[in-house]
Amino acid sequence: MTLTARAAVGQAAPRNAPRHRILIARVWPPLLVGVVLLGIWQLSTAFGLLSPATFSAPSQVGVRIWGALGGAPMYDKSIWENVAVTAQAVCVGYFFGAVAGVVIGYVLGRAPFVAAVFQPYIRALAAVPKIALVPLLVLVFGIGVQAETANVVLMVFIMVVFSTFSGVAGVRADFVNLARIMGARKVTVATRIVIPAALPAIMSGLRAGVPFAFIGAITSEFIASSSGLGWLMQRATAQYDPTGLFAALVYLVVLVWLFVQVIHAIERRVLRWQRR
Amino acid sequence: MIVSRTPSRGRLLIPRRQVIVWACTFGVGVLFLFAWELASRAGTIDSVFYSKPTDIVVRLWQDMLGAEVYGRTIYEQIWITTDAVLIGYVAGAAGGVLVGFAVGRSKWLSRALEPYILTFYAIPKISIAPLFILILGIGLESKIAIVAMESFFILFMSTIRGVLEIDEQLVQIARIMGASRRTVLGRILLPASLPAIFSGLQLAVPFAVIGAVLGEYIASNRGLGWLVLYSGSSLDATGLFTAIVILVALTWLLAQIVSRSVVAMAPWLPRNQERRNDSEPQVGDRGPEVVR
């Protein structure tokens, strides 16, 4: 459900307008806002309102982004090396964290006694500001990609296990009982009843895990790494290089956007029967 | 005897099953701590990296008595972090509510800003943190800015959601009855969006703390977040765990203060029993089912 769908009582263009008209009508307000903001930024730096040394300028950032695309190194590493490190940590960590989260969440959800016993600990774990655990994992795993992946796994796991647990525990007992009365085996009950019923909650947890995966990866790179987009941003900050910082940020945003699209595509495929 | 099979009227009775559950929960906890302690003493896990529960308790006790760790008492560190959190939270929340209101009520602005809001929601806002460090330098200002940014965004999203859910009929009826724009704003719009705003206020607390901690990770030499990091890099696992415990307690305390203030200010609002403390509000996200 988009903000605009809720906010707009009527469409910007009449519903039977040609499709390209509707597209233009939807696209131009954000585009205008973007252009205006970039323009203000550029002009401010040109006229000295904002110091280019601290804030950089869209033109400079654009040049740096373009250069990096072609492979120009930033701090002795090409941007693609850094992107690869961060992307790999996020993908691998997300996968393992999600799998572990779903499996354990399922087991806990289906065994009400075990769930009741462990519930306070799960809640406590969810209450810990997860960023505080990053140095702990760095201490345990050392500096580098291993700690980063471990951080991602932990972050994603916590998010996913909580949602999966709620989803599975919240499946109506009537459904399960009905299936069993009709003679379903345990496996059938699990795969045909419980999992589909819990899927929205599970997907919600998977979706929520995405930002935390990146938070874990980037934070870990900030404090203990020698490569990756987070490391690059930290380096740029230390060298008072706002251009590099913004450029790295843009690459990060694109990476996150790609990842989010993938998760959304999976979600749409899996939850096809739900009206959105 | 308070344990009974079925509750009967008049006295406080706890069903037997619940007691068994509590006993098991307690037992699991004790077992875990025991195993941790033993493994650490026996050398199965290296106590340099994992510490032991007794060490942590002792260190907590010493800290509370005012022992200086790395040159400052724990109370100084707590205050440094809390200071940044409080100022940033108030500033960011106020800004978020104001801007959220303006954007929520303006259809054009909502349409225009939507892609940016959604993108901003998806990226880890902590990646913007180095930018603040660059602009504002190492010091309290940059931490306040990071906290303010986190709080702003959360309150912004919550306020927009609250404003969008206001029933237009209420506004129209008020206008028909001749209410001025100010009356509509103060008597209809504000009270109707309060539940969402209050929910946002509560949600923002842990994120505000996270913002301050992150700011301290990357550019500080004081504060609880710095303490966590420095203990880790000094291979002081006990200090690390101690700092984490205190951080959790601080977050809990601040969250309690906020939620009790909210309840005190608006006792007629329904109280959220279960709320996910970890995820930021997403438009259309109804949150998880209540955990049994």
Interface residues (C-beta under 8 A of the other chain):
Chain A: M1 T2 L3 T4 R6 A7 A8 V9 A12 R26 P29 P30 L32 V33 G34 T54 F55 P112 F113 A115 A116 V117 F118 Q119 P120 Y121 A126 A127 V128 P129 K130 I131 A132 L133 V134 P135 L136 V138 L139 V140 I158 M159 F162 S163 F165 S166 G167 A169 G170 A201 S204 G205 R207 A208 V210 P211 F212 F214 I215 I218 T219 F222 I223 G230 M233 Q234 A236 T237 Y240 P242 L245 F246 L249 L252 V253 V256 W257 V260
Chain B: V21 C24 T25 V28 G29 F49 Y50 G104 K107 W108 S110 R111 A112 L113 E114 P115 Y116 I117 T119 Y121 A122 I123 P124 I126 S127 I128 P130 L131 I133 L134 I135 I160 L164 E168 P206 V209 I210 V213 L214 Y217 I218 A219 G225 V228 L229 S231 G232 S233 L235 A237 L240 F241 A243 I244 L247 V248 T251 W252 R276 N277 D278 S279 E280 Q282 V283 G284 D285 P288 E289 V290 V291 R292
